[in-house]
Amino acid sequence: MDLGNISKPTYGPGPEAPGSSTPGLVTMAHGFLRLVQPNPLPIELINFGQPQSTFSREHIRELLLYELGFLVCTAIGVLFIILVPLVGCCFCCCRC
């Protein structure tokens, strides 16, 4: 196993993703992720050198806008988790 020069490592582009045997599912997953999160990550909000207590309402608004797709998917998921058993119970008990 060749480790190379440990004291001065060289960084490359990294390993490539392996080819997939299911390109349709990969395309569908990437399409869903682009649909859910189309906005780019607001890099300027991530300050590792400063304390995080300096968030303003504008910063929080930008972060919520960035995560809006995931928030909508979470709300729909919670709605289904609550409504599907409730409707199933009503159909089972009432036999309408």
LOKOL-580272 format. One record per atom (N, C-alpha, C, CB): z, x, y. Coordinates in nm, 4 decimals. Glycine has a CB too. Example, Ala and Ser with C-alpha at 12.3 -4.5 7.8 and 13.67 -1.06 7.14 Angstrom:
<recs>
w_u_v
0.7800_1.3190_-0.5690 .
0.7800_1.2300_-0.4500 .
0.7800_1.3200_-0.3300 .
0.9046_1.1308_-0.4473 .
0.7080_1.2850_-0.2250 .
0.7140_1.3670_-0.1060 .
0.7870_1.2900_0.0030 .
0.5725_1.4084_-0.0598 .
</recs>
This chain:
<recs>
w_u_v
0.0000_0.0849_-0.1173 .
0.0000_0.0000_0.0000 .
0.0000_0.0888_0.1227 .
0.1214_-0.0962_0.0003 .
-0.1002_0.0726_0.2072 .
-0.1127_0.1538_0.3271 .
-0.0485_0.0810_0.4445 .
-0.2609_0.1858_0.3569 .
0.0551_0.1421_0.5026 .
0.1239_0.0806_0.6155 .
0.0678_0.1252_0.7489 .
0.2705_0.1119_0.6098 .
-0.0122_0.2296_0.7531 .
-0.0676_0.2789_0.8782 .
0.0377_0.3552_0.9567 .
-0.1230_0.1635_0.9617 .
0.0149_0.3734_1.0829 .
0.1080_0.4439_1.1687 .
0.2140_0.3444_1.2169 .
0.0341_0.5107_1.2889 .
0.3361_0.3570_1.1652 .
0.4412_0.2608_1.1971 .
0.4924_0.2792_1.3400 .
0.5567_0.2743_1.0979 .
0.4978_0.4030_1.3880 .
0.5513_0.4247_1.5222 .
0.4562_0.3759_1.6309 .
0.5811_0.5716_1.5427 .
0.3254_0.3761_1.6061 .
0.2268_0.3263_1.7024 .
0.1319_0.2312_1.6297 .
0.1477_0.4446_1.7692 .
0.1732_0.1061_1.6154 .
0.0868_0.0129_1.5425 .
-0.0360_-0.0245_1.6235 .
0.1640_-0.1127_1.5051 .
-0.1407_-0.0578_1.5523 .
-0.2620_-0.1080_1.6167 .
-0.2739_-0.2561_1.5825 .
-0.3901_-0.0278_1.5705 .
-0.3028_-0.3343_1.6841 .
-0.3109_-0.4778_1.6659 .
-0.4566_-0.5207_1.6707 .
-0.2281_-0.5519_1.7727 .
-0.4938_-0.6012_1.5731 .
-0.6297_-0.6525_1.5670 .
-0.6309_-0.8017_1.5889 .
-0.6944_-0.6183_1.4338 .
-0.7433_-0.8640_1.5635 .
-0.7525_-1.0085_1.5844 .
-0.6723_-1.0889_1.4837 .
-0.8957_-1.0515_1.5788 .
-0.6247_-1.0271_1.3781 .
-0.5453_-1.0987_1.2791 .
-0.6305_-1.1488_1.1657 .
-0.4725_-1.2139_1.3430 .
-0.5663_-1.2003_1.0637 .
-0.6412_-1.2495_0.9486 .
-0.7166_-1.3770_0.9839 .
-0.5473_-1.2746_0.8303 .
-0.8285_-1.3932_0.9207 .
-0.9090_-1.5131_0.9426 .
-0.8613_-1.6239_0.8503 .
-1.0593_-1.4840_0.9196 .
-0.8824_-1.7436_0.8936 .
-0.8442_-1.8581_0.8112 .
-0.9339_-1.8622_0.6876 .
-0.8545_-1.9916_0.8919 .
-0.8755_-1.8929_0.5734 .
-0.9573_-1.8992_0.4527 .
-1.0517_-2.0182_0.4566 .
-0.8689_-1.9067_0.3288 .
-1.1609_-2.0039_0.3881 .
-1.2558_-2.1142_0.3788 .
-1.1926_-2.2296_0.3036 .
-1.3860_-2.0693_0.3098 .
-1.2240_-2.3489_0.3429 .
-1.1613_-2.4658_0.2837 .
-1.2555_-2.5318_0.1845 .
-1.1195_-2.5651_0.3918 .
-1.1982_-2.5898_0.0816 .
-1.2787_-2.6634_-0.0153 .
-1.2950_-2.8089_0.0280 .
-1.2149_-2.6560_-0.1551 .
-1.2227_-2.8486_0.1334 .
-1.2320_-2.9852_0.1836 .
-1.2605_-2.9827_0.3337 .
-1.1015_-3.0639_0.1539 .
-1.3840_-2.9480_0.3729 .
-1.4130_-2.9390_0.5170 .
-1.4029_-3.0733_0.5884 .
-1.5515_-2.8818_0.5381 .
-1.4228_-3.1838_0.5183 .
-1.4115_-3.3150_0.5813 .
-1.2697_-3.3443_0.6270 .
-1.4575_-3.4227_0.4858 .
-1.1718_-3.3108_0.5418 .
-1.0324_-3.3338_0.5789 .
-0.9887_-3.2405_0.6911 .
-0.9416_-3.3157_0.4577 .
-1.0369_-3.1167_0.6886 .
-1.0027_-3.0219_0.7947 .
-1.0603_-3.0704_0.9269 .
-1.0551_-2.8800_0.7613 .
-1.1831_-3.1182_0.9265 .
-1.2455_-3.1706_1.0478 .
-1.1708_-3.2920_1.0987 .
-1.3916_-3.2060_1.0221 .
-1.1284_-3.3793_1.0074 .
-1.0549_-3.4983_1.0467 .
-0.9190_-3.4617_1.1067 .
-1.0367_-3.5913_0.9267 .
-0.8496_-3.3645_1.0478 .
-0.7198_-3.3224_1.1003 .
-0.7338_-3.2597_1.2383 .
-0.6532_-3.2238_1.0045 .
-0.8346_-3.1751_1.2567 .
-0.8554_-3.1141_1.3884 .
-0.8960_-3.2187_1.4920 .
-0.9623_-3.0042_1.3801 .
-0.9749_-3.3165_1.4510 .
-1.0121_-3.4244_1.5421 .
-0.8905_-3.5061_1.5850 .
-1.1153_-3.5154_1.4765 .
-0.8000_-3.5317_1.4903 .
-0.6775_-3.6048_1.5243 .
-0.5918_-3.5250_1.6211 .
-0.5973_-3.6373_1.3978 .
-0.5775_-3.3955_1.5972 .
-0.4970_-3.3126_1.6869 .
-0.5584_-3.3039_1.8259 .
-0.4806_-3.1729_1.6289 .
-0.6912_-3.2969_1.8344 .
-0.7555_-3.2961_1.9669 .
-0.7394_-3.4308_2.0371 .
-0.9050_-3.2616_1.9539 .
-0.7345_-3.5392_1.9604 .
-0.7150_-3.6716_2.0179 .
-0.5715_-3.6901_2.0664 .
-0.7503_-3.7794_1.9158 .
-0.4764_-3.6430_1.9877 .
-0.3357_-3.6616_2.0208 .
-0.2921_-3.5705_2.1350 .
-0.2494_-3.6363_1.8983 .
-0.3393_-3.4484_2.1370 .
-0.2937_-3.3528_2.2373 .
-0.4126_-3.2854_2.3053 .
-0.2020_-3.2474_2.1732 .
-0.4809_-3.3572_2.3964 .
-0.5988_-3.2992_2.4614 .
-0.5648_-3.2065_2.5769 .
-0.6880_-3.4085_2.5110 .
-0.4445_-3.2154_2.6315 .
-0.4074_-3.1360_2.7484 .
-0.3651_-2.9954_2.7071 .
-0.2943_-3.2046_2.8264 .
-0.4000_-2.8945_2.7856 .
-0.3568_-2.7583_2.7522 .
-0.2080_-2.7392_2.7798 .
-0.4385_-2.6554_2.8315 .
-0.1489_-2.6432_2.7118 .
-0.0070_-2.6121_2.7291 .
0.0161_-2.5565_2.8688 .
0.0415_-2.5113_2.6217 .
0.1104_-2.6137_2.9456 .
0.1382_-2.5612_3.0794 .
0.2177_-2.4306_3.0709 .
0.2154_-2.6654_3.1633 .
0.1478_-2.3191_3.0665 .
0.2091_-2.1878_3.0480 .
0.3032_-2.1533_3.1633 .
0.1012_-2.0807_3.0348 .
0.2718_-2.1969_3.2850 .
0.3531_-2.1591_3.4001 .
0.4940_-2.2177_3.3939 .
0.2852_-2.2032_3.5276 .
0.5161_-2.3186_3.3079 .
0.6497_-2.3776_3.2962 .
0.7414_-2.2972_3.2052 .
0.6392_-2.5190_3.2447 .
0.6838_-2.2077_3.1268 .
0.7635_-2.1292_3.0337 .
0.8019_-1.9984_3.1010 .
0.6862_-2.1032_2.9012 .
0.9248_-1.9899_3.1477 .
0.9764_-1.8697_3.2135 .
1.0905_-1.8146_3.1293 .
1.0243_-1.9004_3.3598 .
1.0650_-1.7039_3.0617 .
1.1685_-1.6466_2.9776 .
1.2690_-1.5647_3.0580 .
1.1059_-1.5605_2.8705 .
1.2320_-1.5190_3.1762 .
1.3205_-1.4359_3.2553 .
1.4124_-1.5141_3.3463 .
1.2409_-1.3419_3.3359 .
1.3853_-1.6431_3.3685 .
1.4644_-1.7232_3.4597 .
1.5452_-1.8262_3.3825 .
1.3750_-1.7916_3.5630 .
1.6566_-1.8694_3.4403 .
1.7336_-1.9745_3.3727 .
1.6558_-2.1055_3.3718 .
1.8705_-1.9946_3.4413 .
1.6787_-2.1845_3.2690 .
1.6032_-2.3084_3.2525 .
1.6607_-2.4234_3.3348 .
1.5998_-2.3473_3.1065 .
1.7655_-2.4009_3.4113 .
1.8264_-2.5083_3.4896 .
1.7456_-2.5399_3.6160 .
1.9693_-2.4706_3.5274 .
1.6351_-2.4706_3.6390 .
1.5568_-2.4915_3.7593 .
1.4406_-2.5883_3.7369 .
1.5045_-2.3593_3.8097 .
1.4508_-2.6752_3.6354 .
1.3457_-2.7737_3.6112 .
1.3511_-2.8811_3.7183 .
1.3597_-2.8365_3.4708 .
1.2369_-2.9152_3.7706 .
1.2290_-3.0250_3.8662 .
1.1664_-3.1452_3.7958 .
1.1464_-2.9841_3.9930 .
1.1593_-3.2552_3.8673 .
1.0974_-3.3749_3.8107 .
0.9491_-3.3522_3.7816 .
1.1146_-3.4936_3.9060 .
0.8842_-3.2696_3.8625 .
0.7413_-3.2402_3.8422 .
0.7208_-3.1612_3.7127 .
0.6841_-3.1607_3.9629 .
0.8101_-3.0664_3.6843 .
0.7989_-2.9891_3.5596 .
0.8187_-3.0796_3.4380 .
0.9023_-2.8740_3.5575 .
0.9172_-3.1666_3.4465 .
0.9429_-3.2579_3.3351 .
0.8249_-3.3532_3.3179 .
1.0741_-3.3375_3.3583 .
0.7659_-3.3977_3.4277 .
0.6486_-3.4857_3.4199 .
0.5312_-3.4150_3.3526 .
0.6078_-3.5333_3.5603 .
0.5090_-3.2876_3.3855 .
0.4003_-3.2124_3.3231 .
0.4246_-3.1924_3.1740 .
0.3835_-3.0772_3.3915 .
0.5487_-3.1652_3.1354 .
0.5785_-3.1489_2.9933 .
0.5616_-3.2805_2.9177 .
0.7209_-3.0955_2.9748 .
0.6030_-3.3911_2.9768 .
0.5842_-3.5206_2.9118 .
0.4363_-3.5568_2.9023 .
0.6600_-3.6295_2.9876 .
0.3587_-3.5217_3.0037 .
0.2147_-3.5451_2.9981 .
0.1503_-3.4624_2.8871 .
0.1498_-3.5121_3.1332 .
0.2009_-3.3391_2.8680 .
0.1495_-3.2535_2.7615 .
0.1805_-3.3141_2.6241 .
0.2097_-3.1116_2.7726 .
0.2979_-3.3731_2.6090 .
0.3402_-3.4285_2.4805 .
0.3143_-3.5780_2.4685 .
0.4863_-3.4015_2.4592 .
0.2371_-3.6355_2.5586 .
0.2164_-3.7799_2.5622 .
0.1584_-3.8337_2.4312 .
0.1246_-3.8158_2.6775 .
0.0629_-3.7657_2.3738 .
0.0022_-3.8127_2.2491 .
0.1011_-3.8188_2.1352 .
-0.1125_-3.7240_2.2106 .
0.1859_-3.7160_2.1233 .
0.2865_-3.7166_2.0178 .
0.3925_-3.8230_2.0441 .
0.3519_-3.5789_2.0057 .
0.4253_-3.8478_2.1705 .
0.5221_-3.9524_2.2024 .
0.4680_-4.0902_2.1650 .
0.5580_-3.9483_2.3515 .
0.3392_-4.1137_2.1894 .
0.2781_-4.2416_2.1529 .
0.2741_-4.2573_2.0015 .
0.1361_-4.2526_2.2114 .
0.2377_-4.1513_1.9295 .
0.2355_-4.1583_1.7828 .
0.3752_-4.1822_1.7260 .
0.1770_-4.0290_1.7241 .
0.4763_-4.1223_1.7865 .
0.6142_-4.1433_1.7416 .
0.6564_-4.2875_1.7661 .
0.7104_-4.0465_1.8136 .
0.6210_-4.3420_1.8814 .
0.6560_-4.4815_1.9109 .
0.5876_-4.5771_1.8134 .
0.6172_-4.5172_2.0554 .
0.4614_-4.5532_1.7826 .
0.3904_-4.6386_1.6867 .
0.4521_-4.6250_1.5476 .
0.2399_-4.6023_1.6824 .
0.4896_-4.5033_1.5096 .
0.5539_-4.4820_1.3801 .
0.6864_-4.5538_1.3684 .
0.5745_-4.3354_1.3562 .
0.7681_-4.5474_1.4725 .
0.8970_-4.6174_1.4704 .
0.8750_-4.7675_1.4651 .
0.9817_-4.5802_1.5938 .
0.7747_-4.8163_1.5370 .
0.7432_-4.9581_1.5343 .
0.7038_-5.0024_1.3935 .
0.6310_-4.9894_1.6334 .
0.6216_-4.9238_1.3253 .
0.5834_-4.9573_1.1877 .
0.7023_-4.9494_1.0931 .
0.4726_-4.8643_1.1393 .
0.7895_-4.8502_1.1121 .
0.9064_-4.8366_1.0242 .
0.9965_-4.9586_1.0370 .
0.9856_-4.7081_1.0577 .
1.0032_-5.0174_1.1557 .
1.0885_-5.1344_1.1763 .
1.0158_-5.2633_1.1378 .
1.1346_-5.1416_1.3225 .
0.8901_-5.2773_1.1789 .
0.8203_-5.4053_1.1600 .
0.7729_-5.4311_1.0178 .
0.7029_-5.4115_1.2510 .
0.7265_-5.3293_0.9466 .
0.6712_-5.3529_0.8126 .
0.7778_-5.4064_0.7166 .
0.6107_-5.2232_0.7565 .
0.8969_-5.3471_0.7068 .
0.9974_-5.4083_0.6185 .
1.0427_-5.5466_0.6658 .
1.1180_-5.3172_0.6074 .
1.0484_-5.5675_0.7976 .
1.0896_-5.6975_0.8495 .
0.9887_-5.8059_0.8137 .
1.1077_-5.6908_1.0009 .
0.8602_-5.7779_0.8318 .
0.7561_-5.8756_0.7965 .
0.7520_-5.8963_0.6452 .
0.6175_-5.8290_0.8479 .
0.7692_-5.7886_0.5685 .
0.7728_-5.8029_0.4228 .
0.8892_-5.8883_0.3762 .
0.7805_-5.6670_0.3573 .
1.0036_-5.8703_0.4403 .
1.1201_-5.9518_0.4052 .
1.0961_-6.0983_0.4399 .
1.2458_-5.9002_0.4775 .
1.0346_-6.1233_0.5553 .
1.0056_-6.2619_0.5941 .
0.9086_-6.3277_0.4951 .
0.9467_-6.2664_0.7369 .
0.8020_-6.2549_0.4549 .
0.7080_-6.3117_0.3585 .
0.7730_-6.3311_0.2214 .
0.5849_-6.2218_0.3457 .
0.8635_-6.2412_0.1847 .
0.9292_-6.2517_0.0544 .
1.0273_-6.3663_0.0511 .
1.0003_-6.1225_0.0201 .
1.1052_-6.3805_0.1562 .
1.2098_-6.4825_0.1577 .
1.1565_-6.6221_0.1925 .
1.3174_-6.4432_0.2566 .
1.0645_-6.6282_0.2865 .
1.0176_-6.7593_0.3346 .
0.9021_-6.8148_0.2532 .
0.9757_-6.7492_0.4789 .
0.8193_-6.7302_0.1973 .
0.6996_-6.7707_0.1214 .
0.6167_-6.8697_0.1994 .
0.7387_-6.8314_-0.0134 .
0.5832_-6.8307_0.3197 .
0.5076_-6.9201_0.4094 .
0.3664_-6.9392_0.3596 .
0.5050_-6.8647_0.5525 .
</recs>
